[in-house]
Amino acid sequence: MTTASTPASTPPKKGGLADIRKVFGGGQSSLRQFGILGSLIVIIVIFQIWTDGLTLSPTNLINVVNQYSYILILAIGMVMVIIMGHIDLSVGSVAAFTGIIVAKSMAEWNFPWPLAIVLGVAVGAAIGAWQGFWVAFVGVPAFIVTLAGMLIFRGGNQLIGQSTTTPVPQEFGVIGAGYLPELALPLPFNVLTMLLGVVGAGWIVWNEFHLRRTQKKLGSEMAPVWVSVVKVVVLAGVILWAAWLFATGRPGTSFPISGIILVVLVIVYSFITNNTIFGRHIYAVGGNRLAATLSGVKDRRVDFFVMMNMSVLAALAGMIFVARSTASGPQDGNGWELDAIAAVFIGGAAVSGGIGTVIGSIVGGLVMAFLNNGLQLIGAGADVVQIIKGLVLLLAVAVDVWSKRQGGPSIFGIWSNRRKAKLESEGPVEPPAVAPTVASNESSQPSDIRPR
């Protein structure tokens, strides 16, 4: 029997568009993230045609990774800061400050380069602890703390370096300009790069198999077999193709070491944000701080470690840039915070906090990277590049605001309402232990770990 307050239970739709959507993640990815990924593909295709194939040439792809890896590393930390509802304006200055200290330690203090890297990470952690203290335990807004940090550490860079460049030894350059080494094999490609691609493709296959086995064991709804096959073939094919392009570049080059560092960080931080208690606390505090605190989450501790983590990643990004540039200078890091923030918002993070993913931020950063790169390849001036980047950022944030308008003709709102109706039709939902406040976000978890 059904009543006005209890809608009839209807089975979820299967087949057709619903199954096609599962190829790209189904319920694990929002429509906005589909749009960002689609935008990246469109940008690459347009510039590939416009530049007569230069965009996807091995040399250009290697340059893109070398030139933008440090911005993507910043985006990994920035997405966690923005999920918490904060902003960090100091990352460029922290990177520059760390860079000059590391350069000085090797050039004047005779530190070996591995010890200089450890020093740089320690400096980043100390700066992050300083800023995290003011944010978490004093209660000064992160915007003000990091604005002050931007001025302090920019001045510190110029004071220590006396507004001049400081060279670094050639061995240090491996983390910013090095490549996977060649093996003594008579093959027309870099073996280690192709092995990396094979490992990545193998992980895609194993992950899909493991997912289906887990869903079967738990009795969860499973996508059709053809969906899994198509998804595995497409993703593994893209990884192997990209590996081939990196492996067949000009002699002496292959997949950059900075790209290896980036891939490792993406894997580690994706695991942290999606599969650990600390990661879930980040989303909980960002989505509704009061509810999270009343549920036992130590929000000040989460604030502190998120801010400290951001500065550590900024220090790492600064060292990679200095290694690639072979010197630390007074203009290092200028505008990096804006590029990192833009990558996060373009990648699907919510302005109000609580929503965002590491993978989405990387995709958003790649959108900016290939947009920059493509415009440079066609000879666009720096002024045009800045204008287009600003318009892209404005459009990305406008879509986020538009999708949350109540009663507006947003396709995102329509999709959200349909999803809500589907969940209601599957049965009653237990009320939360703590009622959310009016200012809470639509979710305190990313779309790929929300309960179905």
C-alpha angles and dihedrals in degrees: 000000000000130000136190091262095044113055119212115266111249125182116250116261117263134190130021117048093357091061093044090054089055089063086070096041104287109211091002094075130045123233089248091059089049087054093050092050089047090050090053091052092047092049092050093047093048094050092041088059095038094052096042093247100318095119095067096035114124093244094052094046090052090050092051092054093046094046100044106028092098092052090050090050089053089050091058091060095036094057090059091049092049093046086058089055094252135111130215117211095169102070095100093049092044089052091050093045092050091045094056093047092051092046092049091047091058099036100043108012095045095232114166109243096250090055090046089057090052089050090051093052090048091051090051091049092050092050091047091050089051094051093039090055092057093046100041105032105023095038100228109153113259090234090062096040094051093041087057089045091052090058096040098049095039087056090045091055092053093043096052094040094039087229092292134110122263117203123223127213120267093244090062090058092075093085092055106027105018129109138205105280125251121250121222094253127125094240128126094231141051106274097203092052091052090046088053089053092049090051090050093049090047091053090053090054094045093046093053091046091049091048093053092046091051092047091051092049092050094042092240125155110275129206116242115274092246090059091056092046093050092046093050094046094048097045096041090046092052092049093049092045092050090047090052091052092050092044095052100051125120115309114283095029133092135138107342122246088230087059090052089053090049094050092050091050092049091052094046097046094042087056092046095050096042106033110029135076091237091054092051090049089057091057092042094053093042092049098046118351096188094050091046093050093048088050091059102265112144096226096181091056091049090050091050097050094043091054092045091049090053092056092047090055090045089054090050091049090050092052092049090051093048090048091052093045092045089224143053117236141181093253096053115125098019109155095358092122090058093051092048093048091047091051091053096049094043087050093062107271116148119243091225094052133241096090131078142088137220092235091049091053091050090051089048090050091050089052089057092042096053091041090055093042095047093049090050091050092055091048101253115164126245090253093058091046091054093048093050093046090052092050092049091052092047091050092049093052091042089056089052092052093042093052091057099049111117114233095004123131092253116146087212091058091048091052091047092051091050091050090049091050090050092053091048091051091055092063144288118314122225111245116247119259090238121036112235119243124244091256095055122121124248091258140008094207134056117262093252094062102036114123114254 
